[in-house]
Amino acid sequence: MSQISAHIADLRKSYERAELNEDASHAAPLQQFDQWLQEAVNAQVNEPNAMTVATVGSDLRPSTRVVLIKGYDERGIVWYTNYGSRKGQELGGNPFAALQFHWVELERVVRIEGRVERVSAEESDAYFHSRPLDSRIGAWASPQSQVISGRSVLVANAAKYGAQFLLNPPRPPHWGGFRLVPDRWEFWQGRKSRLHDRLRYELHDGQWLRERLAP
Ligand SMILES: Cc1cc2nc3c(=O)[nH]c(=O)nc-3n(C[C@H](O)[C@H](O)[C@H](O)COP(=O)(O)O)c2cc1C
């Protein structure tokens, strides 16, 4: 074992950068998220748009992966992927998912839960055509989450689809956006002595109920 294995339990950090309280937070979680995401971008945190997506398969086993948020508004949180991927298949069977942002430098976490739907074909088309050419070819070249015999499969596929579509690959039918429609949010701000701030918002009859959770 490496040296770190003997010391991993001693790694700890005190969180003292900021606080989150009922008076200073927004009544609507989307506004709170918008503010925190803007602050994460302003603070130049590493990949502020990266979020973990958790899904649950038909065997009831959860799985997670990182994706990039590509849009958010009153309708929900959007990311793009291969619908045939593991996450795509799991969402086909069970449309509930959880998202998590961890902005390490700001000592902040946002958790979002809800039901997931596909975005419209028009919305997926619009985003697909805004992507760089190699990413658009990559969407065709990669049978995401499937076993392949080696990297050469991807290289050969990219060459094949590049030659086939030249500068104008259409959006693959198996590729597009998902939108999580939130019914629960949590905003976590690290505090001293492990007495962190946690505000949870839950949707009840169309209204957001904001409550503090013990850390
Ligand atoms: C920072 C980062 C951003 C990523 N963004 C995406 C993304 O937007 N869409 C996507 O399908 N995969 C993205 N990936 C790759 C996924 O984490 C994952 O490997 C892939 O989606 C397959 O997941 P699955 O087999 O669970 O479906 C990203 C990975 C990282 C590290």
PDBQT file of the ligand as one rigid body, heavy atoms in Angstrom, charges set to zero:
ROOT
HETATM    1  C1  LIG A 301     -15.919  16.749 -16.393  1.00  0.00    +0.000 C 
HETATM    2  C2  LIG A 301     -16.643  15.679 -17.162  1.00  0.00    +0.000 A 
HETATM    3  C3  LIG A 301     -17.706  16.032 -17.974  1.00  0.00    +0.000 A 
HETATM    4  C4  LIG A 301     -18.420  15.058 -18.673  1.00  0.00    +0.000 A 
HETATM    5  N1  LIG A 301     -19.498  15.456 -19.404  1.00  0.00    +0.000 NA
HETATM    6  C5  LIG A 301     -20.276  14.503 -19.989  1.00  0.00    +0.000 A 
HETATM    7  C6  LIG A 301     -21.488  14.884 -20.631  1.00  0.00    +0.000 A 
HETATM    8  O1  LIG A 301     -21.881  16.076 -20.654  1.00  0.00    +0.000 OA
HETATM    9  N2  LIG A 301     -22.225  13.909 -21.220  1.00  0.00    +0.000 N 
HETATM   10  C7  LIG A 301     -21.851  12.590 -21.185  1.00  0.00    +0.000 A 
HETATM   11  O2  LIG A 301     -22.564  11.750 -21.737  1.00  0.00    +0.000 OA
HETATM   12  N3  LIG A 301     -20.715  12.202 -20.560  1.00  0.00    +0.000 NA
HETATM   13  C8  LIG A 301     -19.918  13.124 -19.962  1.00  0.00    +0.000 A 
HETATM   14  N4  LIG A 301     -18.775  12.742 -19.294  1.00  0.00    +0.000 N 
HETATM   15  C9  LIG A 301     -18.440  11.304 -19.267  1.00  0.00    +0.000 C 
HETATM   16  C10 LIG A 301     -19.294  10.610 -18.177  1.00  0.00    +0.000 C 
HETATM   17  O3  LIG A 301     -18.764  10.894 -16.892  1.00  0.00    +0.000 OA
HETATM   18  C11 LIG A 301     -19.427   9.086 -18.353  1.00  0.00    +0.000 C 
HETATM   19  O4  LIG A 301     -18.159   8.491 -18.490  1.00  0.00    +0.000 OA
HETATM   20  C12 LIG A 301     -20.262   8.714 -19.579  1.00  0.00    +0.000 C 
HETATM   21  O5  LIG A 301     -21.375   9.585 -19.742  1.00  0.00    +0.000 OA
HETATM   22  C13 LIG A 301     -20.767   7.276 -19.493  1.00  0.00    +0.000 C 
HETATM   23  O6  LIG A 301     -21.569   7.108 -18.352  1.00  0.00    +0.000 OA
HETATM   24  P1  LIG A 301     -22.604   5.876 -18.190  1.00  0.00    +0.000 P 
HETATM   25  O7  LIG A 301     -21.907   4.647 -18.727  1.00  0.00    +0.000 OA
HETATM   26  O8  LIG A 301     -22.882   5.776 -16.711  1.00  0.00    +0.000 OA
HETATM   27  O9  LIG A 301     -23.835   6.220 -18.968  1.00  0.00    +0.000 OA
HETATM   28  C14 LIG A 301     -18.035  13.689 -18.588  1.00  0.00    +0.000 A 
HETATM   29  C15 LIG A 301     -16.961  13.345 -17.771  1.00  0.00    +0.000 A 
HETATM   30  C16 LIG A 301     -16.278  14.320 -17.075  1.00  0.00    +0.000 A 
HETATM   31  C17 LIG A 301     -15.135  13.923 -16.171  1.00  0.00    +0.000 C 
ENDROOT
TORSDOF 0
